[in-house]
Amino acid sequence: MLAFVRHHWLPLVLLVVAVVFVLQNRGDTTITFVFLEWTSPLWFTLALVLVVGMAIGWALRRRKP
């Protein structure tokens, strides 16, 4: 476990920062995408963008040239 933390400390720190940021921004916000518009809690929108970004990073990392 210690070796894992030692080798992955930066992603772990960034994950903690992202989670704290999401938890501190809980008000409602209006989202506009192309021609759609809806209101959702800001924490949900930020968490969704975080998950999408992580999925993109995971997908790009798995591709070996």
PDB file with SEQRES, HELIX, SHEET and CRYST1 records, atoms N, CA, C and O in Angstrom:
SEQRES   1 A   65  MET LEU ALA PHE VAL ARG HIS HIS TRP LEU PRO LEU VAL          
SEQRES   2 A   65  LEU LEU VAL VAL ALA VAL VAL PHE VAL LEU GLN ASN ARG          
SEQRES   3 A   65  GLY ASP THR THR ILE THR PHE VAL PHE LEU GLU TRP THR          
SEQRES   4 A   65  SER PRO LEU TRP PHE THR LEU ALA LEU VAL LEU VAL VAL          
SEQRES   5 A   65  GLY MET ALA ILE GLY TRP ALA LEU ARG ARG ARG LYS PRO          
HELIX    1 AA1 LEU A    2  HIS A    7  1                                   6    
HELIX    2 AA2 TRP A    9  GLN A   24  1                                  16    
HELIX    3 AA3 LEU A   42  ARG A   62  1                                  21    
SHEET    1 AA1 2 ASP A  28  PHE A  33  0                                        
SHEET    2 AA1 2 LEU A  36  PRO A  41 -1                                        
CRYST1    1.000    1.000    1.000  90.00  90.00  90.00 P 1           1          
ATOM      1  N   MET A   1       0.829  -1.203   0.000  1.00  0.00           N  
ATOM      2  CA  MET A   1       0.000   0.000   0.000  1.00  0.00           C  
ATOM      3  C   MET A   1       0.866   1.256   0.000  1.00  0.00           C  
ATOM      4  O   MET A   1       0.573   2.218  -0.711  1.00  0.00           O  
ATOM      5  N   LEU A   2       1.926   1.246   0.794  1.00  0.00           N  
ATOM      6  CA  LEU A   2       2.809   2.400   0.856  1.00  0.00           C  
ATOM      7  C   LEU A   2       3.483   2.659  -0.489  1.00  0.00           C  
ATOM      8  O   LEU A   2       3.671   3.813  -0.876  1.00  0.00           O  
ATOM      9  N   ALA A   3       3.843   1.604  -1.195  1.00  0.00           N  
ATOM     10  CA  ALA A   3       4.461   1.761  -2.518  1.00  0.00           C  
ATOM     11  C   ALA A   3       3.476   2.397  -3.501  1.00  0.00           C  
ATOM     12  O   ALA A   3       3.858   3.224  -4.329  1.00  0.00           O  
ATOM     13  N   PHE A   4       2.212   2.006  -3.400  1.00  0.00           N  
ATOM     14  CA  PHE A   4       1.190   2.578  -4.283  1.00  0.00           C  
ATOM     15  C   PHE A   4       1.078   4.082  -4.039  1.00  0.00           C  
ATOM     16  O   PHE A   4       1.060   4.870  -4.984  1.00  0.00           O  
ATOM     17  N   VAL A   5       1.002   4.469  -2.777  1.00  0.00           N  
ATOM     18  CA  VAL A   5       0.887   5.898  -2.433  1.00  0.00           C  
ATOM     19  C   VAL A   5       2.137   6.648  -2.867  1.00  0.00           C  
ATOM     20  O   VAL A   5       2.046   7.767  -3.371  1.00  0.00           O  
ATOM     21  N   ARG A   6       3.294   6.045  -2.676  1.00  0.00           N  
ATOM     22  CA  ARG A   6       4.544   6.695  -3.050  1.00  0.00           C  
ATOM     23  C   ARG A   6       4.606   6.949  -4.558  1.00  0.00           C  
ATOM     24  O   ARG A   6       5.126   7.982  -4.981  1.00  0.00           O  
ATOM     25  N   HIS A   7       4.094   6.039  -5.367  1.00  0.00           N  
ATOM     26  CA  HIS A   7       4.162   6.182  -6.819  1.00  0.00           C  
ATOM     27  C   HIS A   7       3.006   6.996  -7.399  1.00  0.00           C  
ATOM     28  O   HIS A   7       3.104   7.503  -8.517  1.00  0.00           O  
ATOM     29  N   HIS A   8       1.924   7.122  -6.653  1.00  0.00           N  
ATOM     30  CA  HIS A   8       0.739   7.810  -7.178  1.00  0.00           C  
ATOM     31  C   HIS A   8       0.306   8.966  -6.286  1.00  0.00           C  
ATOM     32  O   HIS A   8      -0.891   9.233  -6.172  1.00  0.00           O  
ATOM     33  N   TRP A   9       1.235   9.650  -5.659  1.00  0.00           N  
ATOM     34  CA  TRP A   9       0.872  10.713  -4.731  1.00  0.00           C  
ATOM     35  C   TRP A   9       0.225  11.910  -5.428  1.00  0.00           C  
ATOM     36  O   TRP A   9      -0.701  12.507  -4.878  1.00  0.00           O  
ATOM     37  N   LEU A  10       0.685  12.269  -6.612  1.00  0.00           N  
ATOM     38  CA  LEU A  10       0.119  13.441  -7.291  1.00  0.00           C  
ATOM     39  C   LEU A  10      -1.341  13.217  -7.692  1.00  0.00           C  
ATOM     40  O   LEU A  10      -2.174  14.077  -7.406  1.00  0.00           O  
ATOM     41  N   PRO A  11      -1.690  12.098  -8.342  1.00  0.00           N  
ATOM     42  CA  PRO A  11      -3.118  11.889  -8.649  1.00  0.00           C  
ATOM     43  C   PRO A  11      -3.991  11.821  -7.391  1.00  0.00           C  
ATOM     44  O   PRO A  11      -5.139  12.265  -7.414  1.00  0.00           O  
ATOM     45  N   LEU A  12      -3.465  11.276  -6.307  1.00  0.00           N  
ATOM     46  CA  LEU A  12      -4.233  11.206  -5.067  1.00  0.00           C  
ATOM     47  C   LEU A  12      -4.468  12.599  -4.481  1.00  0.00           C  
ATOM     48  O   LEU A  12      -5.564  12.895  -4.003  1.00  0.00           O  
ATOM     49  N   VAL A  13      -3.456  13.445  -4.516  1.00  0.00           N  
ATOM     50  CA  VAL A  13      -3.612  14.819  -4.027  1.00  0.00           C  
ATOM     51  C   VAL A  13      -4.611  15.578  -4.901  1.00  0.00           C  
ATOM     52  O   VAL A  13      -5.461  16.303  -4.385  1.00  0.00           O  
ATOM     53  N   LEU A  14      -4.513  15.413  -6.218  1.00  0.00           N  
ATOM     54  CA  LEU A  14      -5.445  16.088  -7.119  1.00  0.00           C  
ATOM     55  C   LEU A  14      -6.878  15.593  -6.920  1.00  0.00           C  
ATOM     56  O   LEU A  14      -7.826  16.371  -7.023  1.00  0.00           O  
ATOM     57  N   LEU A  15      -7.030  14.317  -6.640  1.00  0.00           N  
ATOM     58  CA  LEU A  15      -8.366  13.781  -6.371  1.00  0.00           C  
ATOM     59  C   LEU A  15      -8.943  14.399  -5.101  1.00  0.00           C  
ATOM     60  O   LEU A  15     -10.117  14.769  -5.080  1.00  0.00           O  
ATOM     61  N   VAL A  16      -8.154  14.516  -4.057  1.00  0.00           N  
ATOM     62  CA  VAL A  16      -8.624  15.124  -2.812  1.00  0.00           C  
ATOM     63  C   VAL A  16      -9.006  16.583  -3.050  1.00  0.00           C  
ATOM     64  O   VAL A  16     -10.047  17.031  -2.571  1.00  0.00           O  
ATOM     65  N   VAL A  17      -8.186  17.321  -3.774  1.00  0.00           N  
ATOM     66  CA  VAL A  17      -8.490  18.732  -4.089  1.00  0.00           C  
ATOM     67  C   VAL A  17      -9.793  18.822  -4.884  1.00  0.00           C  
ATOM     68  O   VAL A  17     -10.627  19.684  -4.609  1.00  0.00           O  
ATOM     69  N   ALA A  18      -9.971  17.943  -5.861  1.00  0.00           N  
ATOM     70  CA  ALA A  18     -11.190  17.969  -6.677  1.00  0.00           C  
ATOM     71  C   ALA A  18     -12.419  17.656  -5.826  1.00  0.00           C  
ATOM     72  O   ALA A  18     -13.455  18.301  -5.987  1.00  0.00           O  
ATOM     73  N   VAL A  19     -12.323  16.689  -4.934  1.00  0.00           N  
ATOM     74  CA  VAL A  19     -13.466  16.336  -4.087  1.00  0.00           C  
ATOM     75  C   VAL A  19     -13.813  17.491  -3.143  1.00  0.00           C  
ATOM     76  O   VAL A  19     -14.989  17.801  -2.956  1.00  0.00           O  
ATOM     77  N   VAL A  20     -12.815  18.118  -2.558  1.00  0.00           N  
ATOM     78  CA  VAL A  20     -13.066  19.271  -1.679  1.00  0.00           C  
ATOM     79  C   VAL A  20     -13.716  20.400  -2.471  1.00  0.00           C  
ATOM     80  O   VAL A  20     -14.650  21.036  -1.982  1.00  0.00           O  
ATOM     81  N   PHE A  21     -13.237  20.658  -3.687  1.00  0.00           N  
ATOM     82  CA  PHE A  21     -13.808  21.710  -4.535  1.00  0.00           C  
ATOM     83  C   PHE A  21     -15.276  21.424  -4.839  1.00  0.00           C  
ATOM     84  O   PHE A  21     -16.119  22.319  -4.773  1.00  0.00           O  
ATOM     85  N   VAL A  22     -15.572  20.178  -5.171  1.00  0.00           N  
ATOM     86  CA  VAL A  22     -16.953  19.795  -5.476  1.00  0.00           C  
ATOM     87  C   VAL A  22     -17.835  19.985  -4.249  1.00  0.00           C  
ATOM     88  O   VAL A  22     -18.937  20.522  -4.359  1.00  0.00           O  
ATOM     89  N   LEU A  23     -17.367  19.552  -3.083  1.00  0.00           N  
ATOM     90  CA  LEU A  23     -18.177  19.645  -1.872  1.00  0.00           C  
ATOM     91  C   LEU A  23     -18.418  21.085  -1.433  1.00  0.00           C  
ATOM     92  O   LEU A  23     -19.415  21.360  -0.766  1.00  0.00           O  
ATOM     93  N   GLN A  24     -17.535  22.003  -1.787  1.00  0.00           N  
ATOM     94  CA  GLN A  24     -17.702  23.401  -1.388  1.00  0.00           C  
ATOM     95  C   GLN A  24     -18.579  24.190  -2.356  1.00  0.00           C  
ATOM     96  O   GLN A  24     -18.943  25.327  -2.056  1.00  0.00           O  
ATOM     97  N   ASN A  25     -18.923  23.629  -3.489  1.00  0.00           N  
ATOM     98  CA  ASN A  25     -19.728  24.333  -4.495  1.00  0.00           C  
ATOM     99  C   ASN A  25     -21.025  23.569  -4.714  1.00  0.00           C  
ATOM    100  O   ASN A  25     -21.153  22.782  -5.652  1.00  0.00           O  
ATOM    101  N   ARG A  26     -21.999  23.822  -3.810  1.00  0.00           N  
ATOM    102  CA  ARG A  26     -23.223  23.031  -3.824  1.00  0.00           C  
ATOM    103  C   ARG A  26     -24.462  23.794  -4.278  1.00  0.00           C  
ATOM    104  O   ARG A  26     -25.560  23.239  -4.227  1.00  0.00           O  
ATOM    105  N   GLY A  27     -24.335  25.030  -4.716  1.00  0.00           N  
ATOM    106  CA  GLY A  27     -25.502  25.789  -5.162  1.00  0.00           C  
ATOM    107  C   GLY A  27     -26.016  25.304  -6.519  1.00  0.00           C  
ATOM    108  O   GLY A  27     -25.338  24.540  -7.206  1.00  0.00           O  
ATOM    109  N   ASP A  28     -27.204  25.746  -6.899  1.00  0.00           N  
ATOM    110  CA  ASP A  28     -27.768  25.388  -8.205  1.00  0.00           C  
ATOM    111  C   ASP A  28     -27.144  26.234  -9.304  1.00  0.00           C  
ATOM    112  O   ASP A  28     -26.735  27.374  -9.081  1.00  0.00           O  
ATOM    113  N   THR A  29     -27.081  25.654 -10.490  1.00  0.00           N  
ATOM    114  CA  THR A  29     -26.551  26.365 -11.642  1.00  0.00           C  
ATOM    115  C   THR A  29     -27.337  25.954 -12.880  1.00  0.00           C  
ATOM    116  O   THR A  29     -27.901  24.861 -12.932  1.00  0.00           O  
ATOM    117  N   THR A  30     -27.370  26.827 -13.865  1.00  0.00           N  
ATOM    118  CA  THR A  30     -28.038  26.529 -15.126  1.00  0.00           C  
ATOM    119  C   THR A  30     -26.985  26.064 -16.122  1.00  0.00           C  
ATOM    120  O   THR A  30     -25.973  26.733 -16.330  1.00  0.00           O  
ATOM    121  N   ILE A  31     -27.232  24.921 -16.728  1.00  0.00           N  
ATOM    122  CA  ILE A  31     -26.323  24.324 -17.697  1.00  0.00           C  
ATOM    123  C   ILE A  31     -26.938  24.472 -19.080  1.00  0.00           C  
ATOM    124  O   ILE A  31     -28.108  24.150 -19.284  1.00  0.00           O  
ATOM    125  N   THR A  32     -26.151  24.958 -20.026  1.00  0.00           N  
ATOM    126  CA  THR A  32     -26.588  25.057 -21.416  1.00  0.00           C  
ATOM    127  C   THR A  32     -25.638  24.245 -22.272  1.00  0.00           C  
ATOM    128  O   THR A  32     -24.426  24.457 -22.247  1.00  0.00           O  
ATOM    129  N   PHE A  33     -26.200  23.310 -23.033  1.00  0.00           N  
ATOM    130  CA  PHE A  33     -25.412  22.480 -23.931  1.00  0.00           C  
ATOM    131  C   PHE A  33     -26.146  22.401 -25.256  1.00  0.00           C  
ATOM    132  O   PHE A  33     -27.252  21.865 -25.335  1.00  0.00           O  
ATOM    133  N   VAL A  34     -25.524  22.939 -26.295  1.00  0.00           N  
ATOM    134  CA  VAL A  34     -26.103  23.045 -27.635  1.00  0.00           C  
ATOM    135  C   VAL A  34     -27.439  23.764 -27.515  1.00  0.00           C  
ATOM    136  O   VAL A  34     -27.443  24.978 -27.310  1.00  0.00           O  
ATOM    137  N   PHE A  35     -28.573  23.080 -27.631  1.00  0.00           N  
ATOM    138  CA  PHE A  35     -29.870  23.730 -27.533  1.00  0.00           C  
ATOM    139  C   PHE A  35     -30.634  23.297 -26.278  1.00  0.00           C  
ATOM    140  O   PHE A  35     -31.791  23.673 -26.093  1.00  0.00           O  
ATOM    141  N   LEU A  36     -29.991  22.513 -25.427  1.00  0.00           N  
ATOM    142  CA  LEU A  36     -30.618  22.071 -24.186  1.00  0.00           C  
ATOM    143  C   LEU A  36     -30.221  22.995 -23.038  1.00  0.00           C  
ATOM    144  O   LEU A  36     -29.116  23.538 -23.019  1.00  0.00           O  
ATOM    145  N   GLU A  37     -31.126  23.165 -22.090  1.00  0.00           N  
ATOM    146  CA  GLU A  37     -30.838  23.973 -20.910  1.00  0.00           C  
ATOM    147  C   GLU A  37     -31.551  23.360 -19.715  1.00  0.00           C  
ATOM    148  O   GLU A  37     -32.741  23.053 -19.790  1.00  0.00           O  
ATOM    149  N   TRP A  38     -30.827  23.181 -18.611  1.00  0.00           N  
ATOM    150  CA  TRP A  38     -31.415  22.627 -17.412  1.00  0.00           C  
ATOM    151  C   TRP A  38     -30.694  23.165 -16.185  1.00  0.00           C  
ATOM    152  O   TRP A  38     -29.590  23.702 -16.276  1.00  0.00           O  
ATOM    153  N   THR A  39     -31.339  23.011 -15.043  1.00  0.00           N  
ATOM    154  CA  THR A  39     -30.764  23.450 -13.777  1.00  0.00           C  
ATOM    155  C   THR A  39     -30.427  22.226 -12.947  1.00  0.00           C  
ATOM    156  O   THR A  39     -31.234  21.305 -12.823  1.00  0.00           O  
ATOM    157  N   SER A  40     -29.238  22.222 -12.383  1.00  0.00           N  
ATOM    158  CA  SER A  40     -28.824  21.121 -11.518  1.00  0.00           C  
ATOM    159  C   SER A  40     -27.899  21.674 -10.446  1.00  0.00           C  
ATOM    160  O   SER A  40     -27.362  22.772 -10.588  1.00  0.00           O  
ATOM    161  N   PRO A  41     -27.714  20.913  -9.371  1.00  0.00           N  
ATOM    162  CA  PRO A  41     -26.766  21.364  -8.341  1.00  0.00           C  
ATOM    163  C   PRO A  41     -25.357  21.451  -8.924  1.00  0.00           C  
ATOM    164  O   PRO A  41     -24.946  20.592  -9.705  1.00  0.00           O  
ATOM    165  N   LEU A  42     -24.633  22.481  -8.544  1.00  0.00           N  
ATOM    166  CA  LEU A  42     -23.287  22.680  -9.064  1.00  0.00           C  
ATOM    167  C   LEU A  42     -22.373  21.514  -8.707  1.00  0.00           C  
ATOM    168  O   LEU A  42     -21.530  21.122  -9.514  1.00  0.00           O  
ATOM    169  N   TRP A  43     -22.530  20.945  -7.490  1.00  0.00           N  
ATOM    170  CA  TRP A  43     -21.684  19.819  -7.090  1.00  0.00           C  
ATOM    171  C   TRP A  43     -21.880  18.644  -8.038  1.00  0.00           C  
ATOM    172  O   TRP A  43     -20.916  17.953  -8.368  1.00  0.00           O  
ATOM    173  N   PHE A  44     -23.125  18.402  -8.486  1.00  0.00           N  
ATOM    174  CA  PHE A  44     -23.393  17.290  -9.396  1.00  0.00           C  
ATOM    175  C   PHE A  44     -22.737  17.539 -10.750  1.00  0.00           C  
ATOM    176  O   PHE A  44     -22.143  16.631 -11.332  1.00  0.00           O  
ATOM    177  N   THR A  45     -22.844  18.763 -11.248  1.00  0.00           N  
ATOM    178  CA  THR A  45     -22.236  19.113 -12.527  1.00  0.00           C  
ATOM    179  C   THR A  45     -20.717  18.964 -12.461  1.00  0.00           C  
ATOM    180  O   THR A  45     -20.106  18.410 -13.375  1.00  0.00           O  
ATOM    181  N   LEU A  46     -20.110  19.457 -11.383  1.00  0.00           N  
ATOM    182  CA  LEU A  46     -18.662  19.344 -11.225  1.00  0.00           C  
ATOM    183  C   LEU A  46     -18.236  17.880 -11.088  1.00  0.00           C  
ATOM    184  O   LEU A  46     -17.230  17.475 -11.670  1.00  0.00           O  
ATOM    185  N   ALA A  47     -18.980  17.096 -10.335  1.00  0.00           N  
ATOM    186  CA  ALA A  47     -18.656  15.676 -10.179  1.00  0.00           C  
ATOM    187  C   ALA A  47     -18.779  14.945 -11.515  1.00  0.00           C  
ATOM    188  O   ALA A  47     -17.958  14.084 -11.832  1.00  0.00           O  
ATOM    189  N   LEU A  48     -19.796  15.285 -12.291  1.00  0.00           N  
ATOM    190  CA  LEU A  48     -19.976  14.662 -13.603  1.00  0.00           C  
ATOM    191  C   LEU A  48     -18.821  15.001 -14.539  1.00  0.00           C  
ATOM    192  O   LEU A  48     -18.315  14.131 -15.247  1.00  0.00           O  
ATOM    193  N   VAL A  49     -18.408  16.255 -14.541  1.00  0.00           N  
ATOM    194  CA  VAL A  49     -17.274  16.661 -15.382  1.00  0.00           C  
ATOM    195  C   VAL A  49     -15.991  15.964 -14.915  1.00  0.00           C  
ATOM    196  O   VAL A  49     -15.165  15.572 -15.738  1.00  0.00           O  
ATOM    197  N   LEU A  50     -15.825  15.811 -13.607  1.00  0.00           N  
ATOM    198  CA  LEU A  50     -14.664  15.100 -13.067  1.00  0.00           C  
ATOM    199  C   LEU A  50     -14.651  13.649 -13.534  1.00  0.00           C  
ATOM    200  O   LEU A  50     -13.612  13.145 -13.958  1.00  0.00           O  
ATOM    201  N   VAL A  51     -15.788  12.979 -13.459  1.00  0.00           N  
ATOM    202  CA  VAL A  51     -15.874  11.580 -13.880  1.00  0.00           C  
ATOM    203  C   VAL A  51     -15.618  11.445 -15.377  1.00  0.00           C  
ATOM    204  O   VAL A  51     -14.918  10.526 -15.805  1.00  0.00           O  
ATOM    205  N   VAL A  52     -16.172  12.343 -16.170  1.00  0.00           N  
ATOM    206  CA  VAL A  52     -15.935  12.310 -17.620  1.00  0.00           C  
ATOM    207  C   VAL A  52     -14.450  12.528 -17.918  1.00  0.00           C  
ATOM    208  O   VAL A  52     -13.885  11.837 -18.766  1.00  0.00           O  
ATOM    209  N   GLY A  53     -13.822  13.465 -17.243  1.00  0.00           N  
ATOM    210  CA  GLY A  53     -12.395  13.705 -17.436  1.00  0.00           C  
ATOM    211  C   GLY A  53     -11.560  12.497 -17.050  1.00  0.00           C  
ATOM    212  O   GLY A  53     -10.603  12.153 -17.744  1.00  0.00           O  
ATOM    213  N   MET A  54     -11.918  11.851 -15.947  1.00  0.00           N  
ATOM    214  CA  MET A  54     -11.198  10.647 -15.537  1.00  0.00           C  
ATOM    215  C   MET A  54     -11.377   9.524 -16.558  1.00  0.00           C  
ATOM    216  O   MET A  54     -10.429   8.794 -16.849  1.00  0.00           O  
ATOM    217  N   ALA A  55     -12.580   9.383 -17.098  1.00  0.00           N  
ATOM    218  CA  ALA A  55     -12.834   8.352 -18.104  1.00  0.00           C  
ATOM    219  C   ALA A  55     -12.023   8.623 -19.374  1.00  0.00           C  
ATOM    220  O   ALA A  55     -11.485   7.694 -19.977  1.00  0.00           O  
ATOM    221  N   ILE A  56     -11.935   9.875 -19.776  1.00  0.00           N  
ATOM    222  CA  ILE A  56     -11.134  10.226 -20.955  1.00  0.00           C  
ATOM    223  C   ILE A  56      -9.663   9.929 -20.698  1.00  0.00           C  
ATOM    224  O   ILE A  56      -8.984   9.365 -21.556  1.00  0.00           O  
ATOM    225  N   GLY A  57      -9.168  10.306 -19.524  1.00  0.00           N  
ATOM    226  CA  GLY A  57      -7.781  10.008 -19.179  1.00  0.00           C  
ATOM    227  C   GLY A  57      -7.505   8.521 -19.146  1.00  0.00           C  
ATOM    228  O   GLY A  57      -6.464   8.074 -19.627  1.00  0.00           O  
ATOM    229  N   TRP A  58      -8.421   7.746 -18.588  1.00  0.00           N  
ATOM    230  CA  TRP A  58      -8.274   6.289 -18.530  1.00  0.00           C  
ATOM    231  C   TRP A  58      -8.254   5.699 -19.942  1.00  0.00           C  
ATOM    232  O   TRP A  58      -7.432   4.834 -20.247  1.00  0.00           O  
ATOM    233  N   ALA A  59      -9.162   6.171 -20.801  1.00  0.00           N  
ATOM    234  CA  ALA A  59      -9.239   5.653 -22.166  1.00  0.00           C  
ATOM    235  C   ALA A  59      -7.982   5.998 -22.965  1.00  0.00           C  
ATOM    236  O   ALA A  59      -7.484   5.166 -23.724  1.00  0.00           O  
ATOM    237  N   LEU A  60      -7.474   7.205 -22.802  1.00  0.00           N  
ATOM    238  CA  LEU A  60      -6.268   7.592 -23.534  1.00  0.00           C  
ATOM    239  C   LEU A  60      -5.033   6.871 -23.017  1.00  0.00           C  
ATOM    240  O   LEU A  60      -4.123   6.569 -23.789  1.00  0.00           O  
ATOM    241  N   ARG A  61      -4.992   6.596 -21.732  1.00  0.00           N  
ATOM    242  CA  ARG A  61      -3.852   5.895 -21.175  1.00  0.00           C  
ATOM    243  C   ARG A  61      -3.797   4.441 -21.641  1.00  0.00           C  
ATOM    244  O   ARG A  61      -2.712   3.885 -21.813  1.00  0.00           O  
ATOM    245  N   ARG A  62      -4.939   3.836 -21.841  1.00  0.00           N  
ATOM    246  CA  ARG A  62      -4.990   2.435 -22.260  1.00  0.00           C  
ATOM    247  C   ARG A  62      -4.532   2.240 -23.691  1.00  0.00           C  
ATOM    248  O   ARG A  62      -4.148   1.131 -24.063  1.00  0.00           O  
ATOM    249  N   ARG A  63      -4.562   3.288 -24.505  1.00  0.00           N  
ATOM    250  CA  ARG A  63      -4.119   3.182 -25.907  1.00  0.00           C  
ATOM    251  C   ARG A  63      -2.605   3.159 -25.956  1.00  0.00           C  
ATOM    252  O   ARG A  63      -1.944   4.088 -25.492  1.00  0.00           O  
ATOM    253  N   LYS A  64      -2.071   2.120 -26.505  1.00  0.00           N  
ATOM    254  CA  LYS A  64      -0.616   1.996 -26.654  1.00  0.00           C  
ATOM    255  C   LYS A  64      -0.263   2.200 -28.128  1.00  0.00           C  
ATOM    256  O   LYS A  64      -0.819   1.525 -28.994  1.00  0.00           O  
ATOM    257  N   PRO A  65       0.657   3.126 -28.421  1.00  0.00           N  
ATOM    258  CA  PRO A  65       1.021   3.362 -29.832  1.00  0.00           C  
ATOM    259  C   PRO A  65       1.832   2.213 -30.405  1.00  0.00           C  
ATOM    260  O   PRO A  65       2.217   2.252 -31.574  1.00  0.00           O  
TER     261      PRO A  65                                                      
END                                                                             
